[in-house]
């Protein structure tokens, strides 16, 4: 218990120091402390999605990695790459606000993965969509999303290094076309690359690809993130 309390205080300290772009807009935080059961770095299951590639046996529970905990609220990201999608259907200048992957995550993916009750437990998050500072590419307007991709600043904040960012694909995602190397795949971030037609990614070895891939490439993996209300 003491360790948990210390860890939590440290985490809150980091939040205060760094500011936090991806925060739930819901200000009400329950005080019953259930969130303390959810350990940063731990794995929880929530929702379900086709993963083993056998649709006859139904969808499999989604495993999520806990990136941050704030009382009853937890920032989680899918442990595996769940699907293969383009960041945007067409190869054009685009931002997170307008990209087709944002609408896919919050519409078709949300419908497939979560029950009505589960959807209620997903908080709406205010997202700052920072641009590419090195190449002066605009990141677009702030957005409010239930389901989102991490920005590069968030990925740097919540992962400890390249090894930590390595993600394996599911058999289903591989069938959908995710490029795979020894089971590992690339995954999209929501930050622009060196031009507005390119978006940053994490490579299969966990390193950042900061100049970005063409937004219409459809063989990158999708690793959804969301803030979950654990009290519901
Ligand atoms: Ca299945």
py3Dmol code that shows the C-alpha trace and the ligand (Angstrom):
import py3Dmol

protein = """\
ATOM      1  CA  UNK A   1       0.000   0.000   0.000  1.00  0.00           C
ATOM      2  CA  UNK A   2       2.776   2.440   0.890  1.00  0.00           C
ATOM      3  CA  UNK A   3       4.528   1.728  -2.391  1.00  0.00           C
ATOM      4  CA  UNK A   4       1.356   2.440  -4.285  1.00  0.00           C
ATOM      5  CA  UNK A   5       0.876   5.720  -2.466  1.00  0.00           C
ATOM      6  CA  UNK A   6       4.454   6.798  -3.176  1.00  0.00           C
ATOM      7  CA  UNK A   7       4.143   5.821  -6.832  1.00  0.00           C
ATOM      8  CA  UNK A   8       0.966   7.763  -7.172  1.00  0.00           C
ATOM      9  CA  UNK A   9       2.460  10.886  -5.616  1.00  0.00           C
ATOM     10  CA  UNK A  10       5.431  10.669  -7.944  1.00  0.00           C
ATOM     11  CA  UNK A  11       3.158  10.283 -10.896  1.00  0.00           C
ATOM     12  CA  UNK A  12       1.082  13.294  -9.911  1.00  0.00           C
ATOM     13  CA  UNK A  13       4.333  15.225  -9.536  1.00  0.00           C
ATOM     14  CA  UNK A  14       5.293  14.309 -13.085  1.00  0.00           C
ATOM     15  CA  UNK A  15       1.905  15.403 -14.313  1.00  0.00           C
ATOM     16  CA  UNK A  16       2.340  18.771 -12.658  1.00  0.00           C
ATOM     17  CA  UNK A  17       5.830  19.190 -14.049  1.00  0.00           C
ATOM     18  CA  UNK A  18       5.110  18.134 -17.584  1.00  0.00           C
ATOM     19  CA  UNK A  19       1.530  19.224 -18.073  1.00  0.00           C
ATOM     20  CA  UNK A  20      -0.621  16.556 -19.608  1.00  0.00           C
ATOM     21  CA  UNK A  21      -2.074  16.794 -23.071  1.00  0.00           C
ATOM     22  CA  UNK A  22      -4.335  13.757 -22.920  1.00  0.00           C
ATOM     23  CA  UNK A  23      -6.522  14.320 -19.903  1.00  0.00           C
ATOM     24  CA  UNK A  24     -10.145  13.426 -19.370  1.00  0.00           C
ATOM     25  CA  UNK A  25     -12.364  16.490 -19.539  1.00  0.00           C
ATOM     26  CA  UNK A  26     -14.634  15.032 -16.850  1.00  0.00           C
ATOM     27  CA  UNK A  27     -13.585  16.852 -13.689  1.00  0.00           C
ATOM     28  CA  UNK A  28     -15.471  14.604 -11.288  1.00  0.00           C
ATOM     29  CA  UNK A  29     -13.126  12.085  -9.738  1.00  0.00           C
ATOM     30  CA  UNK A  30     -14.453   9.524  -7.304  1.00  0.00           C
ATOM     31  CA  UNK A  31     -12.653   9.399  -3.966  1.00  0.00           C
ATOM     32  CA  UNK A  32     -13.081   5.751  -3.111  1.00  0.00           C
ATOM     33  CA  UNK A  33      -9.583   4.869  -4.267  1.00  0.00           C
ATOM     34  CA  UNK A  34     -10.457   1.927  -6.523  1.00  0.00           C
ATOM     35  CA  UNK A  35      -8.070   3.321  -9.088  1.00  0.00           C
ATOM     36  CA  UNK A  36      -5.167   2.378  -6.835  1.00  0.00           C
ATOM     37  CA  UNK A  37      -5.835  -1.263  -7.750  1.00  0.00           C
ATOM     38  CA  UNK A  38      -4.847  -0.437 -11.287  1.00  0.00           C
ATOM     39  CA  UNK A  39      -1.084  -0.411 -11.484  1.00  0.00           C
ATOM     40  CA  UNK A  40       0.821   1.584 -14.082  1.00  0.00           C
ATOM     41  CA  UNK A  41       2.399  -0.928 -16.479  1.00  0.00           C
ATOM     42  CA  UNK A  42      -0.202  -3.563 -15.563  1.00  0.00           C
ATOM     43  CA  UNK A  43      -2.548  -5.274 -18.012  1.00  0.00           C
ATOM     44  CA  UNK A  44      -6.335  -5.083 -17.764  1.00  0.00           C
ATOM     45  CA  UNK A  45      -9.041  -6.491 -20.041  1.00  0.00           C
ATOM     46  CA  UNK A  46     -11.845  -4.297 -21.367  1.00  0.00           C
ATOM     47  CA  UNK A  47     -14.130  -4.821 -24.353  1.00  0.00           C
ATOM     48  CA  UNK A  48     -13.540  -7.409 -27.057  1.00  0.00           C
ATOM     49  CA  UNK A  49     -12.380  -7.513 -30.660  1.00  0.00           C
ATOM     50  CA  UNK A  50     -11.638 -10.206 -33.188  1.00  0.00           C
ATOM     51  CA  UNK A  51      -8.035 -11.220 -32.520  1.00  0.00           C
ATOM     52  CA  UNK A  52      -7.290 -14.907 -33.102  1.00  0.00           C
ATOM     53  CA  UNK A  53      -8.545 -14.710 -36.689  1.00  0.00           C
ATOM     54  CA  UNK A  54     -11.283 -17.294 -36.085  1.00  0.00           C
ATOM     55  CA  UNK A  55     -14.623 -15.516 -36.286  1.00  0.00           C
ATOM     56  CA  UNK A  56     -16.463 -18.768 -35.431  1.00  0.00           C
ATOM     57  CA  UNK A  57     -15.388 -18.547 -31.783  1.00  0.00           C
ATOM     58  CA  UNK A  58     -16.432 -14.899 -31.378  1.00  0.00           C
ATOM     59  CA  UNK A  59     -14.303 -11.915 -30.372  1.00  0.00           C
ATOM     60  CA  UNK A  60     -11.540 -12.148 -27.824  1.00  0.00           C
ATOM     61  CA  UNK A  61     -11.222  -9.838 -24.763  1.00  0.00           C
ATOM     62  CA  UNK A  62      -8.911  -6.899 -25.451  1.00  0.00           C
ATOM     63  CA  UNK A  63      -5.863  -6.592 -23.217  1.00  0.00           C
ATOM     64  CA  UNK A  64      -4.829  -3.042 -22.387  1.00  0.00           C
ATOM     65  CA  UNK A  65      -1.687  -1.710 -20.837  1.00  0.00           C
ATOM     66  CA  UNK A  66      -2.146   0.894 -18.104  1.00  0.00           C
ATOM     67  CA  UNK A  67      -0.097   4.005 -18.928  1.00  0.00           C
ATOM     68  CA  UNK A  68      -1.315   6.343 -16.192  1.00  0.00           C
ATOM     69  CA  UNK A  69      -3.678   6.319 -13.233  1.00  0.00           C
ATOM     70  CA  UNK A  70      -5.487   9.266 -11.712  1.00  0.00           C
ATOM     71  CA  UNK A  71      -7.763   8.158  -8.867  1.00  0.00           C
ATOM     72  CA  UNK A  72     -10.449   6.054 -10.607  1.00  0.00           C
ATOM     73  CA  UNK A  73      -9.347   7.007 -14.084  1.00  0.00           C
ATOM     74  CA  UNK A  74      -6.798   5.045 -16.083  1.00  0.00           C
ATOM     75  CA  UNK A  75      -5.146   5.881 -19.395  1.00  0.00           C
ATOM     76  CA  UNK A  76      -4.894   2.597 -21.284  1.00  0.00           C
ATOM     77  CA  UNK A  77      -3.532   1.511 -24.669  1.00  0.00           C
ATOM     78  CA  UNK A  78      -4.135  -1.805 -26.404  1.00  0.00           C
ATOM     79  CA  UNK A  79      -1.274  -4.163 -25.661  1.00  0.00           C
ATOM     80  CA  UNK A  80      -1.288  -5.496 -29.228  1.00  0.00           C
ATOM     81  CA  UNK A  81      -1.878  -3.988 -32.646  1.00  0.00           C
ATOM     82  CA  UNK A  82      -5.563  -4.738 -33.174  1.00  0.00           C
ATOM     83  CA  UNK A  83      -6.037  -3.914 -36.848  1.00  0.00           C
ATOM     84  CA  UNK A  84      -4.412  -2.545 -39.986  1.00  0.00           C
ATOM     85  CA  UNK A  85      -5.627   0.835 -41.207  1.00  0.00           C
ATOM     86  CA  UNK A  86      -4.505   3.872 -43.162  1.00  0.00           C
ATOM     87  CA  UNK A  87      -4.229   7.042 -41.083  1.00  0.00           C
ATOM     88  CA  UNK A  88      -6.243   8.670 -43.809  1.00  0.00           C
ATOM     89  CA  UNK A  89      -7.944   7.067 -46.790  1.00  0.00           C
ATOM     90  CA  UNK A  90      -6.400   9.471 -49.322  1.00  0.00           C
ATOM     91  CA  UNK A  91      -2.851  10.741 -49.713  1.00  0.00           C
ATOM     92  CA  UNK A  92      -3.551  14.409 -48.928  1.00  0.00           C
ATOM     93  CA  UNK A  93      -2.576  17.001 -46.312  1.00  0.00           C
ATOM     94  CA  UNK A  94      -4.393  15.909 -43.172  1.00  0.00           C
ATOM     95  CA  UNK A  95      -4.522  16.380 -39.394  1.00  0.00           C
ATOM     96  CA  UNK A  96      -5.799  14.129 -36.598  1.00  0.00           C
ATOM     97  CA  UNK A  97      -9.051  16.125 -36.499  1.00  0.00           C
ATOM     98  CA  UNK A  98      -9.925  15.239 -40.091  1.00  0.00           C
ATOM     99  CA  UNK A  99      -8.288  11.855 -40.612  1.00  0.00           C
ATOM    100  CA  UNK A 100     -10.365   8.776 -41.385  1.00  0.00           C
ATOM    101  CA  UNK A 101      -8.674   6.706 -38.660  1.00  0.00           C
ATOM    102  CA  UNK A 102     -10.093   9.047 -35.975  1.00  0.00           C
ATOM    103  CA  UNK A 103     -13.645   8.457 -37.194  1.00  0.00           C
ATOM    104  CA  UNK A 104     -13.043   4.730 -37.637  1.00  0.00           C
ATOM    105  CA  UNK A 105     -11.814   4.411 -34.029  1.00  0.00           C
ATOM    106  CA  UNK A 106     -14.740   6.336 -32.555  1.00  0.00           C
ATOM    107  CA  UNK A 107     -17.403   4.785 -34.760  1.00  0.00           C
ATOM    108  CA  UNK A 108     -16.782   1.333 -36.275  1.00  0.00           C
ATOM    109  CA  UNK A 109     -14.131   0.181 -33.809  1.00  0.00           C
ATOM    110  CA  UNK A 110     -16.105   1.472 -30.812  1.00  0.00           C
ATOM    111  CA  UNK A 111     -19.239  -0.300 -32.064  1.00  0.00           C
ATOM    112  CA  UNK A 112     -17.384  -3.557 -32.582  1.00  0.00           C
ATOM    113  CA  UNK A 113     -15.373  -3.524 -29.368  1.00  0.00           C
ATOM    114  CA  UNK A 114     -17.613  -2.126 -26.620  1.00  0.00           C
ATOM    115  CA  UNK A 115     -21.090  -2.662 -25.219  1.00  0.00           C
ATOM    116  CA  UNK A 116     -23.273   0.362 -24.440  1.00  0.00           C
ATOM    117  CA  UNK A 117     -22.304   0.049 -20.769  1.00  0.00           C
ATOM    118  CA  UNK A 118     -18.602  -0.159 -21.595  1.00  0.00           C
ATOM    119  CA  UNK A 119     -18.862   2.914 -23.815  1.00  0.00           C
ATOM    120  CA  UNK A 120     -20.250   4.858 -20.862  1.00  0.00           C
ATOM    121  CA  UNK A 121     -17.095   4.056 -18.914  1.00  0.00           C
ATOM    122  CA  UNK A 122     -14.908   5.667 -21.587  1.00  0.00           C
ATOM    123  CA  UNK A 123     -14.192   9.301 -20.753  1.00  0.00           C
ATOM    124  CA  UNK A 124     -14.099  12.073 -23.302  1.00  0.00           C
ATOM    125  CA  UNK A 125     -10.522  13.326 -23.480  1.00  0.00           C
ATOM    126  CA  UNK A 126      -9.378  16.818 -24.427  1.00  0.00           C
ATOM    127  CA  UNK A 127      -6.528  16.345 -26.850  1.00  0.00           C
ATOM    128  CA  UNK A 128      -3.851  18.875 -27.684  1.00  0.00           C
ATOM    129  CA  UNK A 129      -2.631  17.979 -31.155  1.00  0.00           C
ATOM    130  CA  UNK A 130       0.881  19.351 -31.213  1.00  0.00           C
ATOM    131  CA  UNK A 131       2.537  19.924 -34.566  1.00  0.00           C
ATOM    132  CA  UNK A 132       5.947  18.840 -35.810  1.00  0.00           C
ATOM    133  CA  UNK A 133       8.235  21.462 -34.314  1.00  0.00           C
ATOM    134  CA  UNK A 134      11.300  20.487 -36.344  1.00  0.00           C
ATOM    135  CA  UNK A 135       9.553  20.773 -39.705  1.00  0.00           C
ATOM    136  CA  UNK A 136       6.928  23.365 -38.681  1.00  0.00           C
ATOM    137  CA  UNK A 137       3.977  21.179 -39.656  1.00  0.00           C
ATOM    138  CA  UNK A 138       0.664  22.094 -38.015  1.00  0.00           C
ATOM    139  CA  UNK A 139      -0.937  19.441 -35.803  1.00  0.00           C
ATOM    140  CA  UNK A 140      -4.435  20.828 -36.295  1.00  0.00           C
ATOM    141  CA  UNK A 141      -7.162  21.896 -33.881  1.00  0.00           C
ATOM    142  CA  UNK A 142      -7.576  20.470 -30.383  1.00  0.00           C
ATOM    143  CA  UNK A 143     -10.134  17.656 -30.370  1.00  0.00           C
ATOM    144  CA  UNK A 144     -12.334  15.834 -27.889  1.00  0.00           C
ATOM    145  CA  UNK A 145     -12.244  12.089 -28.335  1.00  0.00           C
ATOM    146  CA  UNK A 146     -13.191   8.955 -26.507  1.00  0.00           C
ATOM    147  CA  UNK A 147     -10.727   6.841 -28.451  1.00  0.00           C
ATOM    148  CA  UNK A 148      -7.507   8.209 -29.867  1.00  0.00           C
ATOM    149  CA  UNK A 149      -3.908   7.534 -30.842  1.00  0.00           C
ATOM    150  CA  UNK A 150      -1.042   8.809 -28.712  1.00  0.00           C
ATOM    151  CA  UNK A 151       0.857  11.900 -29.857  1.00  0.00           C
ATOM    152  CA  UNK A 152       4.645  11.718 -29.940  1.00  0.00           C
ATOM    153  CA  UNK A 153       4.893  13.775 -26.740  1.00  0.00           C
ATOM    154  CA  UNK A 154       2.524  11.376 -24.959  1.00  0.00           C
ATOM    155  CA  UNK A 155       4.384   8.320 -26.265  1.00  0.00           C
ATOM    156  CA  UNK A 156       7.653   9.786 -24.945  1.00  0.00           C
ATOM    157  CA  UNK A 157       6.031  10.535 -21.599  1.00  0.00           C
ATOM    158  CA  UNK A 158       4.307   7.206 -20.997  1.00  0.00           C
ATOM    159  CA  UNK A 159       6.859   4.732 -22.396  1.00  0.00           C
ATOM    160  CA  UNK A 160      10.330   4.291 -20.970  1.00  0.00           C
ATOM    161  CA  UNK A 161      12.192   3.707 -24.237  1.00  0.00           C
ATOM    162  CA  UNK A 162      12.235   1.856 -27.542  1.00  0.00           C
ATOM    163  CA  UNK A 163      11.937  -1.676 -26.095  1.00  0.00           C
ATOM    164  CA  UNK A 164       8.924  -0.534 -24.111  1.00  0.00           C
ATOM    165  CA  UNK A 165       7.153   0.606 -27.289  1.00  0.00           C
ATOM    166  CA  UNK A 166       7.552  -2.669 -29.204  1.00  0.00           C
ATOM    167  CA  UNK A 167       4.104  -4.052 -30.027  1.00  0.00           C
ATOM    168  CA  UNK A 168       3.065  -7.460 -31.326  1.00  0.00           C
ATOM    169  CA  UNK A 169       0.210  -7.918 -33.744  1.00  0.00           C
ATOM    170  CA  UNK A 170      -2.792 -10.185 -33.351  1.00  0.00           C
ATOM    171  CA  UNK A 171      -3.336 -12.959 -35.940  1.00  0.00           C
ATOM    172  CA  UNK A 172      -6.418 -11.033 -37.072  1.00  0.00           C
ATOM    173  CA  UNK A 173      -4.439  -7.799 -37.578  1.00  0.00           C
ATOM    174  CA  UNK A 174      -1.881  -9.748 -39.566  1.00  0.00           C
ATOM    175  CA  UNK A 175      -4.660 -11.124 -41.768  1.00  0.00           C
ATOM    176  CA  UNK A 176      -5.889  -7.559 -42.228  1.00  0.00           C
ATOM    177  CA  UNK A 177      -2.473  -6.683 -43.607  1.00  0.00           C
ATOM    178  CA  UNK A 178      -0.281  -5.282 -40.812  1.00  0.00           C
ATOM    179  CA  UNK A 179       3.351  -5.485 -41.876  1.00  0.00           C
ATOM    180  CA  UNK A 180       4.948  -7.934 -39.441  1.00  0.00           C
ATOM    181  CA  UNK A 181       8.534  -8.683 -38.526  1.00  0.00           C
ATOM    182  CA  UNK A 182       8.965 -11.502 -35.978  1.00  0.00           C
ATOM    183  CA  UNK A 183       5.437 -10.864 -34.770  1.00  0.00           C
ATOM    184  CA  UNK A 184       6.013  -7.140 -34.275  1.00  0.00           C
ATOM    185  CA  UNK A 185       4.490  -4.307 -36.264  1.00  0.00           C
ATOM    186  CA  UNK A 186       4.563  -0.556 -36.806  1.00  0.00           C
ATOM    187  CA  UNK A 187       1.883   1.580 -35.181  1.00  0.00           C
ATOM    188  CA  UNK A 188       0.533   5.045 -35.910  1.00  0.00           C
ATOM    189  CA  UNK A 189       0.847   8.070 -33.663  1.00  0.00           C
ATOM    190  CA  UNK A 190      -1.391  11.093 -34.267  1.00  0.00           C
ATOM    191  CA  UNK A 191       1.427  13.625 -34.807  1.00  0.00           C
ATOM    192  CA  UNK A 192       2.446  14.921 -38.235  1.00  0.00           C
ATOM    193  CA  UNK A 193       5.689  13.871 -39.889  1.00  0.00           C
ATOM    194  CA  UNK A 194       7.912  16.176 -41.956  1.00  0.00           C
ATOM    195  CA  UNK A 195       4.973  17.136 -44.177  1.00  0.00           C
ATOM    196  CA  UNK A 196       1.203  17.234 -43.722  1.00  0.00           C
ATOM    197  CA  UNK A 197       0.803  14.089 -45.863  1.00  0.00           C
ATOM    198  CA  UNK A 198       2.957  12.081 -43.454  1.00  0.00           C
ATOM    199  CA  UNK A 199       2.236  10.921 -39.926  1.00  0.00           C
ATOM    200  CA  UNK A 200       4.654   9.729 -37.263  1.00  0.00           C
ATOM    201  CA  UNK A 201       4.778   6.083 -36.265  1.00  0.00           C
ATOM    202  CA  UNK A 202       6.575   3.680 -33.985  1.00  0.00           C
ATOM    203  CA  UNK A 203       8.628   1.079 -35.879  1.00  0.00           C
ATOM    204  CA  UNK A 204       8.552  -2.666 -35.191  1.00  0.00           C
ATOM    205  CA  UNK A 205      11.737  -2.269 -33.100  1.00  0.00           C
ATOM    206  CA  UNK A 206      10.016   0.330 -30.912  1.00  0.00           C
ATOM    207  CA  UNK A 207      11.901   3.349 -32.279  1.00  0.00           C
ATOM    208  CA  UNK A 208      10.133   6.504 -33.417  1.00  0.00           C
ATOM    209  CA  UNK A 209       9.837   7.260 -37.143  1.00  0.00           C
ATOM    210  CA  UNK A 210       9.550  11.012 -36.790  1.00  0.00           C
ATOM    211  CA  UNK A 211       9.534  12.016 -40.479  1.00  0.00           C
ATOM    212  CA  UNK A 212       6.466   9.819 -40.777  1.00  0.00           C
ATOM    213  CA  UNK A 213       4.824   7.465 -43.228  1.00  0.00           C
ATOM    214  CA  UNK A 214       2.434   8.414 -46.037  1.00  0.00           C
ATOM    215  CA  UNK A 215      -0.961   8.790 -44.408  1.00  0.00           C
ATOM    216  CA  UNK A 216      -2.703   6.440 -46.858  1.00  0.00           C
ATOM    217  CA  UNK A 217      -0.472   3.406 -46.211  1.00  0.00           C
ATOM    218  CA  UNK A 218      -2.838   0.744 -44.938  1.00  0.00           C
ATOM    219  CA  UNK A 219      -0.368  -1.725 -43.437  1.00  0.00           C
ATOM    220  CA  UNK A 220       0.427   0.145 -40.214  1.00  0.00           C
ATOM    221  CA  UNK A 221      -1.028  -1.221 -36.988  1.00  0.00           C
ATOM    222  CA  UNK A 222      -3.683   0.470 -34.859  1.00  0.00           C
ATOM    223  CA  UNK A 223      -3.112   0.772 -31.126  1.00  0.00           C
ATOM    224  CA  UNK A 224      -6.118   2.577 -29.634  1.00  0.00           C
ATOM    225  CA  UNK A 225      -5.829   4.548 -26.382  1.00  0.00           C
ATOM    226  CA  UNK A 226      -8.512   5.874 -24.027  1.00  0.00           C
ATOM    227  CA  UNK A 227      -9.161   7.126 -20.497  1.00  0.00           C
ATOM    228  CA  UNK A 228     -11.307   4.620 -18.632  1.00  0.00           C
ATOM    229  CA  UNK A 229     -13.508   5.394 -15.637  1.00  0.00           C
ATOM    230  CA  UNK A 230     -12.760   2.454 -13.371  1.00  0.00           C
ATOM    231  CA  UNK A 231     -15.549   3.322 -10.924  1.00  0.00           C
ATOM    232  CA  UNK A 232     -18.285   2.369 -13.406  1.00  0.00           C
TER     233      UNK A 232
END
"""
ligand_1 = """\
1
CA
Ca -12.173 -15.085 -32.581
"""
view = py3Dmol.view(width=600, height=400)
view.addModel(protein, "pdb")
view.setStyle({"model": 0}, {"cartoon": {"style": "trace"}})
view.addModel(ligand_1, "xyz")
view.setStyle({"model": 1}, {"stick": {}})
view.zoomTo()
view.show()
